[in-house]
Amino acid sequence: MITHHFSDGLYAKEANFAAGAAILKHTHDFSHLSILAKGKVAVMKGEEIEVIEAPACIEIKAVLTHG
């Protein structure tokens, strides 16, 4: 489920994923942050996989393939 949040020129996208769900690899032409509020995630950044446990703020640099 995706929920969009807007406030005074700020935007945040809230996403909830079931355990075991996979996100397709993709890129953006801008850097962005993802907040992991609960659980654990394996994030592919380029050729590396990083396992991250909540709570965490995940930085994704522009044009880096990730998923």
C-alpha positions in Angstrom: 0.0 0.0 0.0 1.3 3.5 -0.9 0.2 6.7 0.9 1.4 10.1 -0.3 2.0 12.9 2.2 2.3 16.6 1.4 3.1 19.6 3.7 4.4 23.1 2.8 6.5 22.1 -0.2 7.6 18.7 1.3 6.7 15.3 0.0 6.9 11.9 1.5 5.8 8.5 0.2 4.7 5.9 2.7 5.0 2.3 1.6 4.2 -0.9 3.4 5.4 -4.2 2.1 4.7 -7.8 3.1 7.5 -9.9 4.4 9.3 -11.5 1.5 8.2 -8.9 -1.0 10.7 -7.8 -3.7 11.0 -4.4 -5.3 12.3 -4.2 -8.9 15.7 -2.6 -9.5 15.4 1.0 -10.7 17.2 4.3 -10.8 16.3 8.0 -10.3 18.1 11.1 -11.5 18.0 12.5 -7.9 19.2 11.4 -4.5 16.6 10.4 -2.0 16.1 9.1 1.5 14.0 6.2 2.7 13.0 5.7 6.3 12.7 2.1 7.5 10.3 2.4 10.5 10.1 -1.3 11.4 11.5 -4.6 10.3 14.5 -5.6 8.3 15.3 -5.1 4.6 18.0 -6.2 2.2 18.7 -3.3 -0.2 20.7 -3.8 -3.4 22.8 -0.7 -4.1 24.6 -1.2 -7.4 26.3 -4.6 -7.0 26.3 -4.6 -3.2 23.5 -5.9 -0.9 23.1 -4.2 2.5 20.9 -5.7 5.3 19.4 -2.9 7.4 17.3 -3.1 10.5 14.8 -0.5 11.7 14.9 2.2 12.7 17.1 3.5 9.9 17.4 6.2 7.3 18.6 4.8 4.0 20.4 7.2 1.6 20.2 6.4 -2.2 22.4 8.5 -4.4 21.3 9.8 -7.8 21.6 7.3 -10.7 22.5 4.4 -8.4 20.6 1.3 -9.5 18.8 0.0 -6.4 16.0 -2.3 -5.4 
